[in-house]
Amino acid sequence: MTARILVVEDEQPVRDMICFVLKQAGFVTSEAEDAAAARQRLSDAPSDLILMDWMLPGETSGVELTRELKQDDLTRDIPVIMLTARGEEDDKIRGLEGGADDYVTKPFSPRELLARIKVVLRRVAPHATEAVVEAGALKLDPSSHRVSVNDQEVELGPTEFRLLHFFMTHKDKVYSRSRLLDKVWGTNVFIEERTVDVHIRRLRKALEPFEVDSLVQTVRGAGYRFSEQIR
C-alpha cells in the first residue's frame, strides 16, 4: 500500500524538491506551508507520515505543532520526522521530546531522507509499507495485493484487504469501531460505525474456509483485535 506523506514546510522551493523526491520514490504527497494548513490537510485526508519543518511562520512552530498532534487521539499515531537546520544536540533532544520520531538536519540528501522515511515507516507505521506480513499460514503481500493461506489464494474485497492489512500489522491491539474507521477508512469519511461490523463479517467469511477466521477476534465492549493467541 502506498504511504501518504504530508510535507509541512514554509519554503516553496524546498517543499517542491521534497515532494518531487517523494513522488519519484512512489509516495503520495500533500503539502502545507504552516500549522493551520497542516491541520486542514490532516482533517481532509489521512497521512501515514509527516515531514515537519522546525521553523514555521505564525505562532505555532513545527515542534509545537508536533506536540499538539501527539496529544490528539486522531493524529497521535502518525510518525513525524523533523526537518531543521538546527544541528545542536539540545535542539535534537527538544524535537524528539516534543514527539518527533526522527530528526533530519538540513541540508540533507534525497537518499538520506528516503532511507529515514522507510526506517520510520517500518518501525512505526508498518501498514504503510510494501513489506509482506504473515500470521502462521496466513500471508498478505501488499505489492501484489494478494492474501493466501498455505499458498491457497483468499479472495478479498478492497476494504477487507485494507482492514486485514491493518490488523496484521497491529497484532494483539484492541481497536474500537471509531478508531478502525479513522485508520482504515480515513478521518474524512463519514459513515456509521456499524459499517465496520459489516466488513468484519465479510472478512471472517472469506477466511473461514481456510480456518483462520478466529484470528479476527471480538473484544466485548471494546472493539476488535487480531491475534494468533486463542482467547
N, C-alpha and C positions, 0 to 999 in steps of 0.2 A: 504494500500500500504506500502511495506517495505521501511523504511527510509535507505538512503545510507549515511554512516558516513566516513569522511576522518580523519584518525588519523595522526597528524603531531607531531612526537616525535623522537628525535635522539637516544635514548637508546633502543636498540633492545629488551631486556627483558621486559621493561615497555610497549613497543609497542605491543609485543606478548601477554602480560597479558590483556591489554585493548581490543585488538581485540578478544581475546578468550571470555571475558565477554560480549562484544557486540554481537558476533555471537550466544552465548548461549541465549541471550535475543531476538534473531530474526532479528537483524540488518545486513545489508550488509556493509562490511568494505573495505576500501582501505587504503594504508599506504604510508607515506612519511617520510624520515629521515631529510630533510632540506627544505628550502624555494624553491629551484629550483625544487626539486622533487614534492613538493606540487603544484606548478604552473602547472607542467606537468600532474599530476593526474587530476587536475581540467579541464585542456584542453582536456584530453582523455575522461572523463566521468563526468556527473553532480554529485554533492553531496548535500544532504539535510541539513547537519550539519558538522562543522569542530571542532575537538578537537585539540587545538593548544597549544603546549608546549611553555612556555615563552622563554626559552633559547634554541636556535637552533645554530648549527655550521655554520660558514660562516659569511658574512657581514650583513645578514638580520635576525633580531631577530623575535620571534613569534609576539611580539607587532607591530613591523614594518610591517611584512607581513599582519597582520590583518588590519592595517590601509590602506595598499595598496589594499587589496581585497575589502574593504568597499568603495573605491573610483572608483572601476571598475564596469561599468554597468552590466557586465556578472556575477559578483560574490558578488555584494554588498548586495543582499538579503539573502545570505547564513548565518545562525546564527553561531556564533563562541563561544565556551566555552574555556576559557583559563585555562591551566593546569600548575601549578607552585608551587615551594617550597616557593615562596615569600608570606608571610602572612601579611606583614605590610599594614596598611590602605592606605598609599600613593601609594604603588605598585598596590593595587586593583583598586584604582581610576585611576591610569595611564592606566591599562589594559582596564578598562571599557571606558575611554575616547578615547582609541585607536580604539574602535568599537566592543569590545567583548560584547557578550550578557549575559554572566555569567562568574563566576570565581570559580574554584575548587582548593583548596590548597592541595598539596601533604604532607604526604601520605593521600589517600582517600580510602574509602571502595567501593567495586563494587556497593553496594546498593545505596550509596550516588550518585555515578556517574550516574547510570541509572536513578535515580529519577530526577537529574538535567537535564539530556538529555530530558526526557519525558516532563518536565515542559517547557523547551525552545521550543521544537518542537510544543507543543500545542499552545504556545503563538506566535511564530514567523513563523513556517512552518506547519500549520495545515494540509496541503495536504500530509504531510509525516507521518501522524498518522493513526491509525485504527478507529478513532472516527467517529461515524455516523453523517452526516451533512444533514440539512433539509432547504428547502426554500418553505414555505407554505405546499402544499400537496406533494411536490417533496422530496423524501428521497433517499440518497445514502449511502450504507453500504460498506466500503472498505474491511472489513474482509470476507464478503460473496460474494463480487463483484456483488451486486445487486442494481438495481435502480428501484424505484417504485413511482407511483402516486396514492394516496388513496388506497394503498395496491395492486394495479394492476402493475404487473412487466413490466418494459420497457426494450426492447432488444437493447443493445448497443454493438458495436464492442469495442475491447480493447483500441484503440486510442480515440474513442469518450468517453469512460468511464474515461480515464485519463484526457481528456480535461474538461469534466463536473466536475470531482472532483476538479480540479484546480480552475475552475470558482467558484464553490460553496464555496470554502474556501478562496476566494479573491473577495468577493462581492463588487460591486459598483466601482471597479477599472478598468480603461481602459488599455488594453494591445495591443500593436501593434503586427502584424504578427511575426516580428522577435523575440519579447520578448516571445510570446507564443511558438515559435519553441524552444527557449532556455529552457523554463520552463517545457514544456510538452514532447518534443521530445529529448531534450538534446543538449548540445553545440557541441558534436562531430558528430552530424548527419547533413549531407549536402544535404538538399532538398530545393526546391523552396518555397518561402513564400506563393505562391498561393495554396500550398498544405493545408495550414491552412483553406482557404476558403472552400475547398472540404469537409473537416471534420466538419466544422461548419455547412454546409448544411446538411450533414448526421445526425448530432446531432439534428438539428432542425426538420428534417423529422421524426426522431424517437420520438421526444417529441410532435410533432404536434397533433397526435390523442388524447393526454391527455390534450391539450390546455395549455401547459406550455412552448411552444417553444418561446414565446415572452420574456421569462426570459433572453435569449441569444440575446443581442442587438448589432447592428452595430453602431459604432460611426464614422460618416463620416470623412474621412481624418485622423483618429487616430487609429482605430482598432476595438476591441470588448470588451464588458462589460457584466457581469452577474448581473442583478438587479431585485429585486421584485417591484421596482417602475416603473410605466409607464412613458416613456419619450415622 
